[in-house]
Amino acid sequence: MATGKSCSRWLASLAAIVMVVSLSGCFDKEGEQRKAFIDFLQNTAMRSGEHLPTLTSDQRKQFGPFVSDYAILYGYSQQISQAVDSGIRPVVDSVNSIRVPQDYATQRETLSQINGSLGVLSQQIQSARMQADSARATLKQNDELKAVYDKVYQKVVSGTAATLEPLIPAAQTLTAQLVQVGDFIQQQGTQVGFVANGIQFPTSQQASQYNSLIGPLASQQQAFNQAWSSASASMQ
């Protein structure tokens, strides 16, 4: 027959065993969640372009606490995607719509508005980068996860930010110059004439002013196109 003392020892031993099993289960679960998250980063997030996928409810369960790690990447990609769609793509569309000289005048108001918003866009992109970097610095990741996460972060955040950095100044320079050309044509009123996709001025002075304004456009547009191509490639 078991005495009260031996029974107490048996219960204490059983409790200890249950605790160890319970803790082991927690650690195993976290390991499985980490493994699932690493697999997702390598095979899905790393192969995604500008638009990172939204996590499904099942993925949220699989990743557990690592959902917050992904939120840093996803949040940044969403902010940049919206910024590019609202701030840069309109530049591309407006520039592509200029085919003949009178288009400078018809597009000048739109381009003026776009130029004014580019400064705000630059601040938004910088703020998004700082927010992501700050959140990343607080993460507690083991070496295996950190190595994979850093690669994805470099592609989604650091790499994209680096390519966007020269794009906005190039867009500002180009749009400002296009607005100047449009303003000049508008100021000439009825003195200017459009013939066979060309433009005519009554005086050589006016023609000279016009030529000096459109002169830098070719190199400015080339610089913008190159920056835009690089940015687009980094977001694919």
C-alpha positions in Angstrom: 0.0 0.0 0.0 1.4 3.4 -0.9 1.9 5.9 1.9 0.9 9.5 1.7 4.6 10.5 1.3 5.3 8.1 -1.5 2.1 9.1 -3.2 3.1 12.8 -3.1 6.5 11.9 -4.6 4.8 9.9 -7.4 2.4 12.8 -8.2 5.3 15.3 -8.2 7.3 13.1 -10.6 4.2 12.7 -12.9 3.7 16.5 -12.9 7.3 17.0 -13.9 7.0 14.5 -16.7 3.8 16.2 -18.0 5.5 19.6 -17.8 8.5 18.4 -19.8 6.3 16.8 -22.5 4.2 20.0 -22.7 7.2 22.2 -23.1 8.7 19.9 -25.7 5.5 20.1 -27.6 5.6 23.9 -27.6 9.2 23.9 -28.8 8.4 21.4 -31.5 5.4 23.5 -32.6 7.5 26.6 -32.9 10.1 24.7 -34.9 7.4 23.5 -37.3 6.1 27.1 -37.7 9.6 28.4 -38.4 10.2 25.7 -41.0 6.9 26.4 -42.7 7.7 30.1 -42.8 11.2 29.6 -44.2 9.8 27.4 -46.9 7.2 30.1 -47.8 9.9 32.8 -47.9 12.2 30.7 -50.2 9.5 29.4 -52.5 6.9 32.1 -52.6 7.9 35.4 -51.2 11.4 35.4 -52.9 9.8 34.5 -56.3 7.1 37.2 -56.0 7.5 40.6 -57.5 6.3 43.9 -56.3 3.1 42.4 -55.0 3.7 40.0 -52.2 0.9 37.6 -51.6 -1.6 38.0 -48.7 -1.4 35.2 -46.2 -4.3 32.8 -46.1 -5.9 31.8 -42.9 -4.2 28.4 -43.1 -0.8 30.1 -43.6 -1.4 32.3 -40.6 -2.0 29.2 -38.5 1.1 27.5 -40.0 3.4 30.4 -39.4 2.2 31.3 -35.9 4.2 34.2 -34.4 6.2 34.6 -37.6 3.2 36.2 -39.2 4.4 39.5 -37.7 7.8 39.0 -39.4 6.1 38.7 -42.8 3.9 41.7 -42.0 7.0 43.9 -42.2 7.8 42.8 -45.8 4.1 42.8 -46.9 3.4 46.2 -45.4 6.4 47.8 -47.2 5.5 46.2 -50.5 1.9 47.5 -50.3 3.0 51.0 -49.5 5.5 51.0 -52.4 3.1 49.5 -54.8 0.5 52.2 -54.0 3.2 54.9 -54.2 4.4 53.8 -57.6 0.9 53.4 -59.0 -0.2 56.8 -57.8 3.0 58.8 -58.4 5.2 57.2 -61.1 2.9 55.5 -63.5 1.1 58.7 -64.2 4.4 60.2 -65.3 4.9 57.3 -67.7 1.4 57.7 -69.1 1.6 61.4 -69.5 5.1 61.3 -71.2 4.0 58.6 -73.5 0.9 60.6 -74.5 3.1 63.4 -75.9 3.6 62.7 -79.6 3.3 66.1 -81.3 4.2 69.6 -80.1 0.7 70.7 -79.1 0.6 67.8 -76.7 3.1 69.7 -74.5 0.4 72.3 -74.0 -2.5 69.9 -73.4 -0.5 67.8 -70.9 1.1 70.7 -68.9 -1.6 71.0 -66.2 -1.5 67.2 -65.5 2.3 67.2 -65.5 2.4 70.2 -63.2 0.2 68.4 -60.7 2.3 65.3 -61.0 5.5 67.2 -60.4 4.1 68.8 -57.3 3.1 65.4 -55.8 6.6 63.8 -56.5 8.1 65.5 -53.5 5.4 64.0 -51.2 6.0 60.7 -52.9 9.7 60.8 -52.0 8.9 61.4 -48.4 6.4 58.6 -48.3 8.9 56.1 -49.7 11.6 57.2 -47.2 9.1 56.9 -44.4 8.1 53.4 -45.5 11.8 52.4 -45.6 12.5 53.8 -42.1 9.4 52.1 -40.7 10.4 48.7 -42.2 14.1 49.0 -41.0 12.9 49.9 -37.5 10.5 47.0 -37.3 13.1 44.6 -38.6 15.6 45.7 -36.0 13.3 44.4 -33.2 13.0 40.8 -34.7 14.3 37.9 -32.8 15.2 35.2 -35.3 17.6 32.2 -35.2 20.4 32.0 -37.7 18.6 29.8 -40.1 15.6 32.0 -40.4 17.6 35.2 -40.4 19.7 34.1 -43.3 16.6 33.5 -45.5 14.7 36.5 -44.2 17.6 38.8 -44.9 17.7 37.7 -48.6 14.0 38.4 -49.0 14.3 41.7 -47.2 17.2 42.8 -49.4 15.1 42.1 -52.5 11.7 43.4 -51.3 12.8 46.4 -49.2 16.5 47.4 -49.6 16.8 46.6 -53.3 13.5 48.3 -54.3 14.4 51.4 -52.2 17.8 51.7 -53.9 16.2 51.6 -57.4 13.5 54.1 -56.5 16.0 56.6 -55.1 17.2 57.9 -58.5 13.8 57.5 -60.1 12.0 60.3 -58.4 14.6 63.0 -59.0 14.6 61.9 -62.7 10.8 62.2 -62.8 10.9 65.6 -61.2 13.5 66.9 -63.6 11.6 65.6 -66.7 8.2 66.7 -65.7 9.4 70.2 -64.7 11.0 70.6 -68.1 7.9 69.4 -69.9 5.8 71.9 -68.0 8.1 74.7 -69.0 7.7 73.7 -72.7 4.0 73.6 -72.3 3.8 76.9 -70.6 5.9 78.5 -73.3 3.7 77.2 -76.1 0.6 78.3 -74.1 2.0 81.8 -73.6 2.4 82.3 -77.4 -1.3 82.1 -77.9 -2.4 82.4 -81.5 1.1 83.3 -82.7 2.1 79.6 -82.7 1.0 77.3 -85.5 1.0 73.5 -85.7 1.6 72.0 -89.2 2.3 68.4 -90.1 3.1 67.3 -86.6 5.5 70.3 -86.3 5.4 73.7 -84.8 5.9 77.2 -86.3 6.7 80.6 -84.7 6.5 84.0 -86.3 10.0 85.0 -85.1 13.3 83.3 -84.9 13.6 84.4 -81.3 10.6 82.5 -80.3 11.8 79.5 -82.3 15.2 79.7 -80.5 13.5 79.9 -77.1 11.4 76.8 -77.9 14.5 74.9 -79.2 16.4 75.7 -76.0 13.5 74.4 -73.9 13.1 71.1 -75.8 16.9 70.6 -76.1 17.4 68.9 -72.7 14.3 66.7 -73.0 15.9 63.8 -74.9 18.6 63.2 -72.2 16.1 63.8 -69.4 13.7 61.3 -70.8 16.4 58.8 -71.3 17.5 59.1 -67.7 14.0 58.7 -66.5 13.4 55.7 -68.7 16.5 54.0 -67.5 15.6 54.6 -63.8 12.1 53.4 -64.4 13.3 50.2 -66.2 15.6 49.5 -63.2 12.9 50.1 -60.7 10.4 47.9 -62.6 13.0 45.1 -62.9 13.6 45.2 -59.1 9.9 44.9 -58.4 9.4 41.8 -60.6 
